[in-house]
Amino acid sequence: MKSIVAVMMFAGLSSAALAGGEDDPLLYKVMVDKLELRNANGPNALVLEADAWIGYDLNKLWIKTDVERVNGNTEEAELQFLYSRAVAPFWDFQVGWRHDIKPKPTRDYLALGFKGLAPYQFEVDAGLFIGESGQVNARVDAEYEYMLTQKLILSPEVAVNLYSQNDAEVGIGSGLSDMELGLRLRYEIRREIAPYIGVNWTRKFGQTADYAKAEGEDASDVQLVAGIRIWF
């Protein structure tokens, strides 16, 4: 809780310093990037990936969340509170707090990262998370949007996680832990509302895969997905 307060105060002070400028208005955005049903080898999963920000041109407060539910139970849930500072055109440096709510026991991390637009128009969200027990998680998410028409967009995506040490209680192994590749085709009814279909491939590696197999789970899975993307 102290971490949340510190991040909010820092963001608030930064925003207040810019509030007097009429050419730097207060802005906000809420993005539900994925709200989708995944048809997996085992039970189907409902996945939510969303974020929201409020602030000014240079300084913003970000909230990110990632939730997965299976058979009505929340299997994974993560929440991040971040202060974001523009450091270059199309690039923000972010610092704050990450809280893993599920699986139990909970985990807390100092969050450091960069979010922006890489060469060739790849959207990149890269983070380094430092845990209380010395656990370090490096994560990279990248996405590209290919315009088939003005309303039809094909979007390949990749996400990779690496960890510095084993954490058997939550089923995480050291080294390359997991990878996810996705391909989604969405139709923008309006820019703010876009249903989509696609395919998603997930793979666990090393000790993470061993933990999953011990729990009766598959280390690799191909999923058909259907969902909606909404922002305002």
C-alpha positions in Angstrom: 0.0 0.0 0.0 2.8 2.4 0.8 4.2 1.7 -2.7 0.9 2.7 -4.3 0.7 5.9 -2.3 4.3 6.9 -3.2 3.7 6.3 -6.9 0.4 8.3 -6.9 2.0 11.2 -4.9 4.9 11.3 -7.3 2.6 11.3 -10.3 0.4 13.9 -8.7 3.2 16.3 -8.0 4.5 15.9 -11.5 1.1 16.5 -13.0 0.5 19.5 -10.8 3.6 21.2 -12.0 2.2 21.1 -15.6 -1.4 21.8 -14.8 -1.2 25.5 -15.4 -0.5 25.2 -19.1 -3.5 25.4 -21.3 -1.6 23.7 -24.1 -1.0 20.6 -21.9 -4.4 19.5 -20.9 -5.2 16.6 -18.5 -5.8 13.5 -20.6 -6.9 9.9 -19.9 -7.4 6.6 -21.7 -8.9 3.2 -20.8 -7.9 0.3 -23.0 -9.3 -3.2 -22.8 -6.8 -4.7 -25.2 -8.1 -8.3 -24.8 -11.3 -9.7 -23.4 -11.3 -13.1 -24.9 -12.4 -16.7 -24.6 -9.6 -19.2 -25.3 -10.6 -22.7 -26.5 -7.8 -24.8 -25.1 -6.9 -28.6 -24.9 -8.1 -28.5 -21.3 -10.8 -26.2 -19.8 -11.5 -23.0 -21.7 -10.0 -19.8 -20.2 -11.4 -16.3 -20.0 -8.6 -13.7 -20.3 -8.6 -10.0 -19.6 -5.7 -7.7 -20.5 -6.4 -4.0 -19.8 -4.7 -0.8 -18.8 -5.6 2.8 -18.1 -3.7 6.1 -17.8 -4.3 9.6 -16.7 -2.0 12.6 -16.9 -0.3 15.1 -19.1 2.0 15.0 -22.1 5.1 14.1 -20.2 3.9 12.6 -16.9 1.2 10.0 -16.5 -0.1 7.5 -13.9 -0.6 4.0 -15.4 -2.6 1.0 -14.1 -2.2 -2.3 -15.8 -4.0 -5.6 -15.1 -3.8 -9.1 -16.5 -6.4 -11.8 -15.4 -7.1 -15.4 -16.4 -10.1 -17.4 -15.2 -10.7 -21.1 -15.7 -13.9 -22.9 -14.7 -15.0 -19.8 -12.8 -11.9 -19.6 -10.8 -9.2 -17.0 -11.1 -5.9 -18.8 -11.9 -3.7 -15.8 -12.6 -4.1 -12.1 -11.7 -1.6 -9.3 -11.8 -1.9 -5.6 -11.1 0.6 -2.8 -11.7 0.7 0.9 -10.6 3.2 2.9 -12.5 4.5 6.4 -12.9 5.3 7.0 -16.6 7.6 9.7 -18.0 8.1 10.5 -21.7 11.9 10.3 -22.4 11.9 10.3 -26.2 9.4 10.6 -29.1 7.1 7.6 -28.7 8.9 6.2 -25.7 8.0 6.3 -22.0 10.1 5.1 -19.0 7.9 3.6 -16.3 8.5 2.8 -12.6 6.2 1.6 -9.9 4.8 -1.5 -8.2 3.6 -4.9 -9.4 1.4 -7.2 -7.3 0.8 -10.8 -8.3 -2.6 -11.6 -6.7 -2.9 -15.2 -8.1 -1.5 -17.8 -7.9 -1.0 -17.8 -4.1 1.1 -16.9 -2.3 1.0 -13.3 -3.5 4.2 -11.7 -4.8 5.3 -8.0 -4.9 7.9 -6.5 -7.3 9.6 -3.2 -8.0 8.7 -2.5 -11.6 11.0 -0.8 -14.1 10.3 -0.6 -17.9 10.0 1.1 -21.2 6.9 1.3 -23.4 6.8 2.6 -26.9 7.0 2.3 -30.6 10.2 0.5 -31.9 11.5 0.8 -35.5 9.2 -0.8 -38.1 6.2 0.2 -36.0 6.5 -2.6 -33.4 4.7 -1.7 -30.2 6.9 -2.8 -27.3 6.3 -3.1 -23.6 9.5 -4.3 -21.8 9.8 -4.6 -18.0 12.2 -5.6 -15.3 10.6 -6.7 -12.1 12.6 -7.1 -8.9 11.0 -9.1 -6.1 11.3 -9.1 -2.3 13.2 -12.4 -2.2 15.7 -11.4 -4.9 13.6 -12.9 -7.7 14.1 -11.0 -11.0 11.6 -11.2 -13.9 12.4 -9.9 -17.3 9.4 -9.6 -19.7 9.0 -8.4 -23.2 5.7 -8.0 -25.1 5.7 -7.0 -28.8 2.9 -6.5 -31.2 2.6 -5.4 -34.9 -0.5 -4.2 -36.7 -0.9 -4.9 -40.4 -3.7 -3.0 -42.1 -5.5 -5.3 -44.5 -8.2 -2.6 -45.0 -9.2 0.5 -43.1 -11.2 -1.6 -40.8 -9.6 -5.1 -40.9 -6.3 -5.4 -39.0 -4.1 -8.5 -38.6 -2.0 -8.4 -35.4 0.9 -10.8 -34.7 2.1 -10.8 -31.0 4.8 -12.3 -28.9 5.4 -12.3 -25.1 8.4 -13.8 -23.3 9.2 -14.2 -19.6 12.5 -15.0 -17.9 13.2 -15.5 -14.2 16.4 -15.5 -12.2 15.4 -18.3 -9.8 12.9 -21.1 -9.1 9.7 -20.3 -7.2 8.1 -23.7 -6.7 5.2 -22.2 -4.7 3.8 -20.4 -7.8 5.1 -22.8 -10.4 7.9 -20.6 -11.9 11.3 -22.0 -13.0 14.5 -20.1 -13.6 15.7 -19.1 -17.0 13.4 -18.9 -20.0 10.0 -19.6 -18.3 7.3 -19.2 -20.9 6.5 -17.9 -24.3 3.3 -16.9 -26.0 2.7 -16.3 -29.7 -0.6 -15.0 -31.0 -2.2 -14.0 -34.3 -5.5 -12.1 -34.2 -7.7 -10.6 -36.9 -10.0 -7.8 -35.7 -12.7 -5.8 -37.4 -13.1 -2.2 -36.2 -16.8 -1.5 -36.1 -15.5 1.9 -34.9 -11.9 2.5 -33.9 -13.0 2.1 -30.2 -14.8 -1.2 -30.7 -13.3 -4.2 -32.5 -14.3 -7.9 -32.2 -11.6 -10.4 -33.2 -10.8 -14.0 -33.8 -7.4 -15.7 -33.8 -5.0 -18.4 -32.6 -2.7 -18.4 -29.6 0.2 -20.7 -28.9 1.7 -21.0 -25.4 4.7 -22.9 -24.2 6.4 -23.4 -20.8 10.1 -24.3 -20.7 12.5 -25.9 -18.3 11.5 -26.2 -14.6 8.3 -24.2 -15.3 7.2 -26.9 -17.7 8.1 -29.6 -15.0 6.0 -27.8 -12.4 3.1 -27.6 -14.8 3.3 -31.3 -15.7 3.4 -32.2 -12.0 0.0 -30.4 -11.6 -1.4 -32.4 -14.6 -1.2 -29.4 -17.0 0.2 -29.4 -20.5 3.5 -27.6 -21.1 2.3 -26.5 -24.6 -1.1 -25.6 -25.9 -2.7 -24.2 -29.1 -5.8 -22.2 -28.5 -8.5 -20.7 -30.7 -9.6 -17.3 -29.4 -12.5 -15.0 -29.9 -12.9 -11.7 -28.1 -13.3 -7.9 -28.3 -11.0 -4.9 -28.0 -12.5 -1.7 -26.5 -11.0 1.7 -25.6 -12.3 5.1 -24.7 
